[in-house]
């Protein structure tokens, strides 16, 4: 029981030290890969490799030029399978993020187009009603 408590205590102590590092690594990786995907308007393995390289280099920058290069290589090597796994999971889900984004964009465009056309038809009806009213008014003035 005391060994269990000691293990739990060490897990809490050292887990906290690693948790913020892992959270920062994942945040930077996802931000860079998502930013590249949005900027380039496509999702490719190179986006994940670049994100891994940048993140690895940032986390090893304090070790000097060798650490920077090592982090760059390490991040690239682990970014490629991570990106491949994410892309595979998206394909297994039936729709990639790119396809979903394009579908939502197209649906929004079609919705706005239908709204614009309905507004245009209301405007045409108002113009016809107004011209009929003016025509009737001119006929009344001519009779007088």
C-alpha positions in Angstrom: 0.0 0.0 0.0 2.8 2.4 0.8 4.5 1.6 -2.6 1.1 2.3 -4.3 0.9 5.7 -2.5 4.5 6.5 -3.4 3.8 5.7 -7.0 0.7 7.8 -7.1 2.5 10.7 -5.4 5.4 10.5 -7.9 2.9 10.3 -10.8 1.2 13.5 -9.6 4.5 15.2 -9.0 6.2 14.4 -12.3 2.9 14.1 -14.3 2.4 17.8 -13.7 5.9 18.6 -15.0 5.2 16.7 -18.2 1.6 17.6 -18.7 2.1 21.3 -19.5 4.9 20.4 -21.9 2.8 17.8 -23.8 -0.1 20.3 -23.9 2.1 23.0 -25.3 3.6 20.6 -27.9 0.2 19.4 -29.0 -1.2 23.0 -29.2 1.7 24.3 -31.3 1.6 21.2 -33.6 -2.1 21.4 -34.2 -2.1 25.2 -34.7 0.7 25.0 -37.3 -0.8 22.0 -39.1 -4.3 23.5 -39.2 -2.9 26.9 -40.2 -1.0 25.4 -43.1 -4.1 23.3 -44.2 -6.3 26.4 -44.2 -3.7 28.6 -45.9 -2.9 26.0 -48.6 -6.6 24.9 -48.8 -5.6 21.2 -48.7 -4.5 18.7 -46.2 -1.3 16.9 -46.9 1.4 14.9 -45.1 3.8 17.8 -45.7 1.7 20.0 -43.5 2.1 17.6 -40.6 5.8 17.1 -41.2 6.3 20.9 -41.2 4.3 21.3 -38.1 6.3 18.5 -36.4 9.6 20.0 -37.5 8.7 23.5 -36.3 7.4 22.2 -33.0 10.4 19.9 -32.4 12.8 22.7 -33.2 11.1 25.1 -30.8 11.2 22.6 -28.0 14.9 21.8 -28.5 16.1 25.3 -29.3 17.5 25.8 -25.8 20.1 23.1 -26.5 21.8 25.2 -29.2 22.2 24.5 -32.9 22.5 20.8 -32.5 19.4 20.6 -30.4 17.5 22.7 -32.9 18.6 20.4 -35.8 17.8 17.3 -33.7 14.4 18.6 -32.8 13.7 19.5 -36.4 14.5 15.9 -37.5 12.7 14.3 -34.6 9.6 16.4 -35.2 9.6 15.6 -38.9 10.0 11.9 -38.3 7.1 11.8 -35.8 5.0 14.3 -37.7 4.7 12.2 -40.8 3.1 9.1 -39.1 0.9 11.3 -36.9 -0.4 13.1 -40.0 -0.9 9.9 -41.8 -2.8 8.5 -38.9 -5.0 11.6 -38.7 -5.7 11.5 -42.5 -6.5 7.8 -42.3 -9.0 8.3 -39.5 -10.7 11.1 -41.5 -10.9 8.9 -44.6 -12.4 6.1 -42.4 -15.0 8.5 -41.1 -16.2 9.0 -44.7 -15.5 12.6 -45.1 -12.2 14.5 -44.8 -12.1 18.0 -43.2 -11.4 19.5 -46.6 -14.5 17.8 -48.1 -16.6 18.9 -45.1 -15.3 22.5 -45.4 -16.1 22.6 -49.1 -19.6 21.1 -48.6 -20.5 23.5 -45.8 -19.2 26.4 -48.0 -21.3 25.2 -50.9 -24.4 24.8 -48.7 -24.0 28.3 -47.3 -23.6 29.7 -50.8 -26.8 27.9 -52.0 -28.7 29.1 -49.0 -27.6 32.8 -49.5 -28.4 32.5 -53.2 -31.9 31.2 -52.5 -32.4 34.1 -50.0 -31.2 36.7 -52.5 -33.5 35.3 -55.2 -36.5 35.4 -52.8 -35.7 39.0 -51.9 -35.3 39.9 -55.6 -38.7 38.4 -56.4 -40.3 40.4 -53.6 -38.7 43.5 -55.1 -40.0 42.7 -58.5 -43.5 42.3 -57.2 -43.3 45.7 -55.3 -42.1 47.4 -58.5 -45.0 46.0 -60.5 -47.5 47.0 -57.8 -46.0 50.5 -57.7 -46.1 50.9 -61.5 -49.8 49.6 -61.5 -50.7 52.1 -58.8 -49.0 55.0 -60.7 -50.7 53.9 -63.9 -54.1 54.0 -62.2 -53.3 57.4 -60.7 -52.3 58.8 -64.2 -55.5 57.5 -65.6 -57.5 59.1 -62.9 -55.7 62.4 -63.4 -56.4 62.2 -67.2 -60.1 61.6 -66.6 -60.4 64.8 -64.4 
